[in-house]
Amino acid sequence: MPSIFTRIIRGEIPCWKIAEDDLFFAFLDIAPMAKGHTLVVPKQEIDKAFDLPSDLLGKWIVFAQPIAKAIERTFPCARCGVEIIGLDVPHAHMHLIPINSADDLNFTRPKLHLNDQEMRACQEQILSQLIEP
């Protein structure tokens, strides 16, 4: 059975897409830690990040770089934090989250509940700042 992320990539489940190429897909997290929280996933469904082929690992961070910079330009933060945890969905995924402290990456904290209008605004703001490397 395909993961929820594979189903999102295939267009079977709607998402707030940020970027896509032939190897990767980025979209807003529907239960964000902060406004702008974006997930970056390889299109190839592999459970653990470090099981990805080594050439794909390097390309993954390069794909995420302009998205992280757009997040930093869009939302007031000290930087864009990066987390790779992978316990909830068996499909490697990277979290890009605007942060001001390490505690902002504490996934046991309550998540935001944004409505469609707020999600669309986050998407549009990031897209307006997205500059290819």
C-alpha positions in Angstrom: 0.0 0.0 0.0 1.5 3.4 -1.0 2.3 5.9 1.8 0.2 9.0 2.2 3.1 11.0 0.7 3.1 8.8 -2.4 -0.6 9.4 -2.7 0.0 13.2 -2.4 2.7 13.1 -5.0 0.4 11.1 -7.4 -2.4 13.8 -6.9 -4.7 11.3 -5.1 -4.8 13.5 -2.0 -4.8 17.3 -2.3 -2.0 19.3 -0.8 -0.5 22.8 -0.7 2.3 22.2 -3.1 5.5 24.4 -2.9 7.8 22.8 -5.4 8.4 19.7 -7.5 11.0 18.2 -9.8 11.6 14.7 -11.2 13.0 13.5 -7.9 11.4 15.5 -5.1 8.1 17.0 -3.9 7.6 19.8 -1.3 4.3 20.7 0.3 3.0 22.4 3.4 2.5 20.2 6.5 -1.3 20.1 7.4 -0.4 20.0 11.1 2.4 22.6 11.2 4.7 23.4 14.1 4.7 27.0 12.7 3.3 28.8 9.7 5.4 27.8 6.7 6.2 24.3 8.0 7.0 22.5 4.8 7.7 18.8 4.1 10.2 17.8 1.4 10.0 14.2 0.3 11.8 12.1 -2.3 9.3 10.8 -4.9 10.9 7.4 -4.5 9.1 5.7 -1.6 11.8 4.6 0.9 11.0 4.5 4.6 14.3 5.7 6.2 16.2 8.7 5.1 19.6 7.0 5.3 18.4 4.1 3.2 18.2 6.6 0.2 20.9 6.2 -2.4 23.8 8.5 -1.4 23.5 10.6 -4.6 19.8 11.2 -3.8 20.7 12.3 -0.2 22.9 15.2 -1.6 20.3 16.2 -4.2 17.6 16.2 -1.5 19.2 19.0 0.5 20.0 21.0 -2.6 16.4 20.8 -3.7 15.3 21.9 -0.2 17.8 24.9 -0.1 15.8 27.5 -2.1 12.6 26.5 -0.2 14.3 27.0 3.2 15.6 30.4 2.0 12.1 31.3 0.9 10.7 30.3 4.3 13.3 32.5 6.0 12.4 35.5 3.8 8.7 34.9 4.4 8.3 34.3 8.1 10.0 36.1 11.0 12.5 33.7 12.3 16.2 33.3 13.2 16.5 30.5 10.6 14.8 27.7 8.9 15.3 24.6 11.0 15.6 21.1 9.5 14.4 17.9 11.1 14.4 14.4 9.7 12.5 12.1 12.1 10.4 9.8 10.0 8.4 8.0 12.7 4.8 9.0 11.6 4.9 8.1 7.9 7.0 5.3 6.4 8.4 7.5 3.6 11.5 9.6 4.1 10.7 13.2 4.7 12.4 16.4 5.8 10.7 19.1 7.8 11.6 22.7 7.1 10.3 24.9 9.9 10.9 28.6 10.7 12.4 28.7 14.1 13.8 31.1 16.7 15.0 28.5 19.2 15.8 24.7 19.4 12.5 24.3 21.3 10.6 25.3 18.2 11.6 21.9 16.8 10.0 20.0 19.7 7.4 17.8 18.0 5.7 17.0 21.3 4.4 20.6 21.3 0.8 21.3 20.1 0.5 21.8 16.4 -1.2 24.7 14.7 -4.7 24.3 13.2 -4.8 26.6 10.1 -7.8 27.0 7.9 -7.7 26.8 4.1 -7.3 30.5 3.8 -4.3 30.6 6.1 -2.7 27.6 4.3 -3.2 29.2 1.0 -1.6 32.5 2.3 1.4 30.5 3.6 1.7 28.8 0.2 1.5 32.0 -1.8 3.9 33.8 0.5 6.6 31.1 0.2 6.0 30.8 -3.6 6.4 34.5 -4.0 9.9 34.3 -2.3 11.0 31.1 -4.1 14.1 31.8 -6.2 15.8 28.9 -7.9 19.5 28.4 -6.9 
